[in-house]
Structures are given as C-alpha cells and as structure tokens.
Amino acid sequence: MHTEQFWNLIEQARIQAVDSCDADEVAAQATALLATREPQQILDAQQILWDLMATSYQAPLWAAAYLINGGCSDDGFDYFRGWLIAQGRTAFEQAVADADRLAKLPAVHAAAAEEMELEGEQSLSIAWDAYEKATGTDMPDDAFTINYPALDPAWDFDFGNHGEVAARLPQLAALYPQ
C-alpha cells in the first residue's frame, strides 16, 4: 500500500459512512475495508498513518486544535489529527498547508455552533484493529516508526492567548470568539 491507496481507502470509508464528518464512523468503515487486505498492506497503512501524523505535527495546527477544542493536551492533539485524517486528503492537505483553512470546513462550523470537540481517537487504530481482525493476532510492536519534527519556535507561546492566536488564525478565531 502506498499513500495514494491509503487516501483512497479513507475516501471509500467516508462514502460508506452515514455521516462522513464523524471520524469514529469513518474509522470503523476504514478498519473494515482495510481488514480485507493482505497483512503486509495493513502494516504499510500503519506506517502511512503515522507518517501523516508526523506531517501534521505542526504548531499552527496545535493552536487551531486548542482553539477549536477549548484546550489541547498532547493526546488531544493526536486525536485532533486523527479527526483531520478522517476528513480526507483535501481537508488534511489544506489544513497542513494553512491551519486557518480549517475555518472553511462545514464540520468546524458545526462544532463551533454546537460547542463540540473535534477528535478522532479511533482513527489512530484503523490499521491496528484491521490487522487484528484480519490475522487474529496483535500487530507487531515494531510495525511503524514515527519521527516528529521540531515545532516552529515562532509559535512558542501560550495557545490560550486568544489575541495571539487570533492574529495568526483570524478565520478560526472568528468562529471561536473569546
């Protein structure tokens, strides 16, 4: 499996989900689809998932997650990026390029209006669960590696500082006023 196939899998899962914005539902569909693949393809998907997690390990996205979810721990940031992956390739790539573009997503507008958090913890276990379903065994401990990049020091400030976040993410801040 390569990255394009992984994104196709996510898109198929989004199509099959009753609510394509529900990250847990997309994750369940993706798990079922992936479980029909060869074990090596499932292992490849695990590495691709964590490569995407590393790509999205960015301070602007963390600030966006903090704003959207009313705070954001390390684990919370992982779950937010899991949600973002479940939104599909276009949403993911646009948000990675410019975190303020999250403000254009209908799911973000809905979350702001309903004061809901955006998390997709289940997205992080798509391959793990698919491997177990396909093989009846746990995924090997060394099934993937992850190398997070250093965070941009220009974003080294308290994300709870709404004025600073609003200056950098104005469209999102407009959806989430103080």
Residue pairs with C-beta under 8 A, 6 or more apart in sequence:
1 9
1 37
1 41
1 42
1 44
1 45
1 48
2 44
2 48
3 48
3 51
5 41
6 45
6 48
6 49
6 52
7 88
7 89
9 30
9 33
9 34
9 45
10 26
10 30
10 85
10 86
10 88
10 89
11 88
11 89
12 29
12 30
12 33
13 26
13 27
13 29
13 30
13 33
13 86
14 20
14 26
14 29
14 86
14 88
16 29
16 33
17 25
17 26
17 28
17 29
18 25
19 25
20 26
21 87
21 106
21 107
21 110
23 82
23 83
23 86
23 87
23 118
23 119
23 120
23 122
23 123
24 120
24 121
24 122
24 123
26 86
26 120
26 123
27 82
27 86
27 120
27 122
27 123
27 125
27 126
28 122
30 86
30 123
30 126
30 130
31 125
31 126
31 129
31 130
31 133
32 130
32 133
34 41
34 42
34 45
34 126
34 127
34 130
34 134
35 42
35 129
35 130
35 131
35 133
35 134
36 134
37 45
37 130
37 134
39 131
39 134
39 135
42 127
42 130
42 131
42 134
42 139
43 127
43 131
43 139
43 140
43 143
43 144
45 126
45 127
45 130
46 127
46 128
46 131
46 139
46 143
46 144
47 143
47 144
47 145
49 85
49 123
49 124
49 126
49 127
49 144
50 144
50 145
50 146
51 146
52 81
52 85
52 92
53 78
53 81
53 82
53 85
53 124
53 146
54 146
54 147
54 148
54 149
55 96
56 81
56 84
56 85
56 92
56 95
56 96
57 81
57 148
57 149
57 151
58 96
58 99
58 149
58 151
58 152
59 151
59 152
59 154
59 155
59 156
60 98
60 99
60 100
60 152
60 155
60 168
60 169
61 77
61 80
61 81
61 84
61 95
61 96
61 99
62 72
62 77
62 151
62 155
62 159
63 99
63 155
63 159
63 165
63 168
63 169
64 95
64 99
64 100
64 102
64 169
64 172
65 72
65 76
65 77
65 80
65 81
65 118
66 72
66 159
66 160
66 165
67 159
67 162
67 165
67 169
67 172
67 173
67 176
68 80
68 102
68 108
68 111
68 112
68 117
68 118
68 172
68 176
69 76
69 80
69 117
69 118
69 119
70 117
71 160
72 80
72 159
76 119
78 121
78 124
79 119
79 120
79 121
79 124
80 118
80 119
80 120
81 120
82 119
82 120
82 121
82 122
82 123
82 124
83 118
83 119
83 120
83 123
84 91
84 92
84 95
84 120
85 92
85 120
85 123
86 120
86 123
87 105
87 107
91 105
94 101
94 104
95 101
95 102
99 169
99 172
100 168
100 169
100 170
100 171
100 172
101 171
102 108
102 172
103 109
103 169
103 171
103 172
103 174
103 175
104 171
107 118
108 118
108 172
108 175
109 175
110 116
111 117
111 118
112 175
112 176
127 139
127 143
128 138
128 139
131 137
131 138
131 139
131 143
132 138
132 139
155 168
157 164
158 164
159 165
162 173
162 178
165 172
165 173
166 173
